[in-house]
């Protein structure tokens, strides 16, 4: 089932949905970076792991109170979520709707040494050039 609002939904509702999705992605990235399961995070927040899944997918909104608790758990400021969601909302839709595998790749990439990151970016550049030439 697709969670994306239909075209007849008001822009206000679409913006709220987009914000929920982006905050959910940030939550997932933090949780994976800290190697915390959905079950363990749910226990800390006193919610089920299914609720964490819904937060991460943007299906359910995270209350301000829960978001502040999440900030405490991961030692980030409240503005971390807002600033990241704002940046993501300004990106093209194809980037803003990245999949879970892309989110995981970003987390893994952020944990690599700068030298390895540079090599990975070089490899991606070569692959992109090859892909462009094959079209």
VEXGULUM-452218 format. One record per residue (C-alpha): residue number from 1; residue in three letters; z, x, y. Coordinates in Angstrom, 1 decimal, decimal comma, always signed. Layout:
! residues N
[vexdo NUM; "ALA"; [Z; X; Y]]
...
This chain:
! residues 135
[vexdo 1; "UNK"; [+0,0; +0,0; +0,0]]
[vexdo 2; "UNK"; [-1,0; +1,3; +3,4]]
[vexdo 3; "UNK"; [+1,7; +1,5; +6,1]]
[vexdo 4; "UNK"; [-0,6; +1,9; +9,0]]
[vexdo 5; "UNK"; [-0,5; -1,1; +11,4]]
[vexdo 6; "UNK"; [-3,7; -3,2; +11,5]]
[vexdo 7; "UNK"; [-6,0; -3,2; +14,5]]
[vexdo 8; "UNK"; [-4,6; -6,6; +15,7]]
[vexdo 9; "UNK"; [-1,1; -5,1; +16,2]]
[vexdo 10; "UNK"; [+0,0; -4,5; +19,8]]
[vexdo 11; "UNK"; [-0,2; -1,0; +21,2]]
[vexdo 12; "UNK"; [+3,6; -1,0; +21,7]]
[vexdo 13; "UNK"; [+4,1; -1,7; +18,0]]
[vexdo 14; "UNK"; [+1,5; +1,0; +17,1]]
[vexdo 15; "UNK"; [+3,3; +3,5; +19,3]]
[vexdo 16; "UNK"; [+6,7; +2,7; +17,7]]
[vexdo 17; "UNK"; [+5,1; +3,2; +14,3]]
[vexdo 18; "UNK"; [+3,6; +6,5; +15,3]]
[vexdo 19; "UNK"; [+7,0; +7,7; +16,6]]
[vexdo 20; "UNK"; [+8,7; +6,7; +13,4]]
[vexdo 21; "UNK"; [+6,1; +8,6; +11,4]]
[vexdo 22; "UNK"; [+6,4; +11,8; +13,5]]
[vexdo 23; "UNK"; [+10,2; +11,8; +13,4]]
[vexdo 24; "UNK"; [+10,0; +11,2; +9,7]]
[vexdo 25; "UNK"; [+7,8; +14,2; +9,3]]
[vexdo 26; "UNK"; [+10,2; +16,3; +11,3]]
[vexdo 27; "UNK"; [+13,0; +15,2; +9,1]]
[vexdo 28; "UNK"; [+11,1; +16,0; +6,0]]
[vexdo 29; "UNK"; [+10,2; +19,5; +7,3]]
[vexdo 30; "UNK"; [+13,8; +20,2; +8,1]]
[vexdo 31; "UNK"; [+15,0; +18,9; +4,8]]
[vexdo 32; "UNK"; [+12,5; +21,0; +2,8]]
[vexdo 33; "UNK"; [+13,2; +24,1; +5,0]]
[vexdo 34; "UNK"; [+16,9; +23,8; +4,2]]
[vexdo 35; "UNK"; [+16,1; +23,1; +0,5]]
[vexdo 36; "UNK"; [+18,0; +19,8; +0,6]]
[vexdo 37; "UNK"; [+17,0; +17,0; -1,8]]
[vexdo 38; "UNK"; [+16,6; +13,5; -0,6]]
[vexdo 39; "UNK"; [+19,6; +12,5; -2,7]]
[vexdo 40; "UNK"; [+21,9; +15,1; -1,1]]
[vexdo 41; "UNK"; [+20,7; +14,2; +2,4]]
[vexdo 42; "UNK"; [+21,3; +10,6; +1,6]]
[vexdo 43; "UNK"; [+24,8; +11,3; +0,5]]
[vexdo 44; "UNK"; [+25,5; +13,1; +3,7]]
[vexdo 45; "UNK"; [+24,2; +10,2; +5,7]]
[vexdo 46; "UNK"; [+25,7; +7,6; +3,4]]
[vexdo 47; "UNK"; [+22,3; +6,0; +2,5]]
[vexdo 48; "UNK"; [+20,2; +6,0; -0,6]]
[vexdo 49; "UNK"; [+17,5; +8,5; -1,4]]
[vexdo 50; "UNK"; [+15,1; +5,6; -1,1]]
[vexdo 51; "UNK"; [+16,2; +5,2; +2,5]]
[vexdo 52; "UNK"; [+15,5; +8,9; +3,1]]
[vexdo 53; "UNK"; [+12,0; +8,4; +1,7]]
[vexdo 54; "UNK"; [+11,4; +5,4; +4,0]]
[vexdo 55; "UNK"; [+12,6; +7,5; +7,0]]
[vexdo 56; "UNK"; [+10,3; +10,4; +6,0]]
[vexdo 57; "UNK"; [+7,3; +8,1; +5,6]]
[vexdo 58; "UNK"; [+8,0; +6,3; +8,9]]
[vexdo 59; "UNK"; [+8,4; +3,0; +7,0]]
[vexdo 60; "UNK"; [+11,9; +2,5; +8,5]]
[vexdo 61; "UNK"; [+13,1; +3,6; +11,9]]
[vexdo 62; "UNK"; [+16,1; +6,0; +12,0]]
[vexdo 63; "UNK"; [+18,9; +4,7; +14,2]]
[vexdo 64; "UNK"; [+20,1; +6,9; +17,1]]
[vexdo 65; "UNK"; [+23,4; +7,2; +15,4]]
[vexdo 66; "UNK"; [+21,8; +8,5; +12,1]]
[vexdo 67; "UNK"; [+19,4; +10,7; +14,0]]
[vexdo 68; "UNK"; [+22,4; +12,3; +15,8]]
[vexdo 69; "UNK"; [+24,1; +12,8; +12,4]]
[vexdo 70; "UNK"; [+20,9; +14,5; +11,1]]
[vexdo 71; "UNK"; [+20,9; +16,8; +14,1]]
[vexdo 72; "UNK"; [+24,5; +17,8; +13,2]]
[vexdo 73; "UNK"; [+23,5; +18,4; +9,5]]
[vexdo 74; "UNK"; [+20,6; +20,6; +10,4]]
[vexdo 75; "UNK"; [+22,1; +22,1; +13,6]]
[vexdo 76; "UNK"; [+19,2; +21,0; +15,8]]
[vexdo 77; "UNK"; [+19,3; +19,3; +19,2]]
[vexdo 78; "UNK"; [+18,3; +15,6; +19,6]]
[vexdo 79; "UNK"; [+15,5; +16,8; +21,8]]
[vexdo 80; "UNK"; [+14,0; +18,7; +18,8]]
[vexdo 81; "UNK"; [+12,9; +15,4; +17,3]]
[vexdo 82; "UNK"; [+11,7; +13,9; +20,5]]
[vexdo 83; "UNK"; [+9,8; +17,0; +21,7]]
[vexdo 84; "UNK"; [+8,1; +17,5; +18,3]]
[vexdo 85; "UNK"; [+7,2; +13,8; +18,1]]
[vexdo 86; "UNK"; [+5,8; +13,9; +21,6]]
[vexdo 87; "UNK"; [+3,7; +17,0; +20,8]]
[vexdo 88; "UNK"; [+2,3; +15,4; +17,6]]
[vexdo 89; "UNK"; [+1,4; +12,2; +19,4]]
[vexdo 90; "UNK"; [-0,8; +14,2; +21,8]]
[vexdo 91; "UNK"; [-2,8; +15,7; +18,9]]
[vexdo 92; "UNK"; [-6,0; +14,2; +17,5]]
[vexdo 93; "UNK"; [-5,3; +11,5; +14,9]]
[vexdo 94; "UNK"; [-6,7; +13,7; +12,1]]
[vexdo 95; "UNK"; [-3,9; +16,3; +12,7]]
[vexdo 96; "UNK"; [-1,2; +13,8; +13,5]]
[vexdo 97; "UNK"; [-1,7; +12,0; +10,2]]
[vexdo 98; "UNK"; [-1,4; +15,1; +8,0]]
[vexdo 99; "UNK"; [-0,3; +14,7; +4,4]]
[vexdo 100; "UNK"; [+2,9; +15,7; +2,7]]
[vexdo 101; "UNK"; [+1,1; +18,7; +1,2]]
[vexdo 102; "UNK"; [+0,2; +19,9; +4,7]]
[vexdo 103; "UNK"; [+3,8; +19,4; +5,8]]
[vexdo 104; "UNK"; [+5,0; +21,5; +2,8]]
[vexdo 105; "UNK"; [+2,5; +24,2; +3,6]]
[vexdo 106; "UNK"; [+3,8; +24,4; +7,1]]
[vexdo 107; "UNK"; [+7,3; +24,8; +5,9]]
[vexdo 108; "UNK"; [+6,3; +27,5; +3,4]]
[vexdo 109; "UNK"; [+4,2; +29,3; +6,1]]
[vexdo 110; "UNK"; [+7,1; +29,3; +8,5]]
[vexdo 111; "UNK"; [+9,2; +31,1; +5,9]]
[vexdo 112; "UNK"; [+6,7; +33,9; +5,4]]
[vexdo 113; "UNK"; [+7,0; +37,3; +7,1]]
[vexdo 114; "UNK"; [+4,8; +37,7; +10,3]]
[vexdo 115; "UNK"; [+2,6; +40,2; +8,4]]
[vexdo 116; "UNK"; [+1,9; +37,8; +5,6]]
[vexdo 117; "UNK"; [+1,4; +34,9; +8,1]]
[vexdo 118; "UNK"; [-1,3; +37,1; +9,8]]
[vexdo 119; "UNK"; [-3,0; +37,7; +6,5]]
[vexdo 120; "UNK"; [-2,9; +34,0; +5,6]]
[vexdo 121; "UNK"; [-4,4; +33,1; +9,0]]
[vexdo 122; "UNK"; [-7,1; +35,7; +8,4]]
[vexdo 123; "UNK"; [-7,9; +34,2; +5,0]]
[vexdo 124; "UNK"; [-8,1; +30,7; +6,5]]
[vexdo 125; "UNK"; [-10,5; +31,9; +9,2]]
[vexdo 126; "UNK"; [-12,8; +33,4; +6,5]]
[vexdo 127; "UNK"; [-12,6; +30,2; +4,5]]
[vexdo 128; "UNK"; [-13,4; +28,1; +7,6]]
[vexdo 129; "UNK"; [-16,4; +30,3; +8,4]]
[vexdo 130; "UNK"; [-17,7; +30,0; +4,8]]
[vexdo 131; "UNK"; [-17,2; +26,2; +5,0]]
[vexdo 132; "UNK"; [-19,0; +26,0; +8,3]]
[vexdo 133; "UNK"; [-22,0; +28,0; +6,9]]
[vexdo 134; "UNK"; [-22,2; +25,8; +3,8]]
[vexdo 135; "UNK"; [-22,7; +22,6; +5,9]]
